[in-house]
């Protein structure tokens, strides 16, 4: 906001008729301080220095407030090894036990069997990942299975997870699929609330068995 300035017309100068003794010079700094105090204001203090990171964060926050909404998110399919490599840090937030080598091996096999990964980007930064797997079975016919929905920790709570789910719904409908399925781990209450808010309902229980424990040594 530009500073307002007041323009006043100068009064005509009067002719001096008598000679007066000059008044002692006032301490302008003192007068200014007392004026500020009388007006109920605080004396000015030097501005604090800010780092470039703080200035950038403030600029982003101001831009977001001005727009009144979250930045636009773009979802696209991960097609290259570089795309999958960039998605790994976000996948790792969901599966912290998953090292890079195991991740790369599993992605390679999963892609060969129909798995597709889609990355969500804001201004070129990957902020979310969703994995989709088409499945044909006797019980339900054609099903789109959502393997995982992950949003980068610093971008959670802004509706990006819901947008990824809506994206999966649109893709499924385009391919003629009318049913989405997914599962959650026990205790994943945040994930359950996300899915329930987006129209999912509990339809059964999920069981697993680690048969590696029983194999012959």
PASE-742483 format. One record per residue (C-alpha): x, y, z. Coordinates in steps of 0.2 Angstrom, whole numbers, plus 5000, padded with zeros to 4 digits. Layout:
residues N
XYZ ...
//
This chain:
residues 217
500050005000 500750174995 500950305009 499750445008 500450625008 499550785012 499950945002 499651105010 499751285003 501051385011 500451545020 501251715014 502751765024 502451915036 503652055037 504652065053 504352225063 505252195079 506752095083 506551955095 507751855104 507851675096 507051545107 508251405113 508351255101 507151115106 507750935106 506850865091 507150685096 506450715113 504950805106 504650675093 504650535107 503450635118 502350665103 502250475099 501950435118 500550565119 499750485104 499850315112 501050245100 502650155103 504350225098 504950145082 506149995084 507449925071 506649795059 507149615063 508249535049 507349395040 508149245030 507749215012 506849055017 505749155029 505349285015 504949145003 503749065015 502949225019 502649265001 501949094998 500749115013 500249285006 499949224989 498849074996 497849195006 497549314992 497049164981 495849104995 496248924990 497548794989 498748794974 498148684959 498748504959 499148414943 499048224943 499948124929 500547944927 502347894932 503047824916 504947834918 506247774931 506547954936 504647974940 504747824951 506347884959 505548054964 504047964971 505047854983 505247984997 503347994998 503047804997 504347785011 503347895022 501947765021 503147615021 504647665032 505347485031 505547495012 507247525006 507647594989 508247424982 506747334987 505547474981 506347474964 506247284962 504447284968 503947424956 504747334941 503747174945 502147264949 502147364933 502347204923 500747144931 499647304928 500047414943 500047604938 500747744949 500147924947 501048064955 500248234961 501248384958 501148574963 502348684953 503448534948 503548474966 502948294969 501748304984 500748144983 500647974975 499247854972 499447674966 498047584955 497847404950 496447334939 495847174945 494647044937 493846914949 492446794950 491646884966 491547064959 492047054941 493047214936 493747304951 494947444952 496047414968 496847564976 498447504983 499047664992 498647844994 500047955001 500248135003 501848215008 501748255027 501948445025 500448455012 499248345022 497548415028 497348525012 496148405003 497548324991 497148154997 495348174992 495848244975 496948084972 495447974976 494248074964 495648054951 495547864953 493747864952 493747954936 495047844928 494047684934 492447754926 493347794910 493947614909 492147544912 492447494930 491147534943 491847474959 493347534969 494147424983 495547454995 496147405012 496947485028 498047425042 497347405059 497447565068 497547675053 496147785059 496647945048 496647835033 494947765037 494147935040 494847995023 494047845014 492447865024 492248045020 492448005001 491047875001 491947715005 491147585017 491747435026 491247285017 492247145025 493847095034 495647085028 496646935033 498546885029 499646745033 501546745032 501946565026 503846605025 503846555044 503346385039 504446345024 505746205025 507446265031 
//
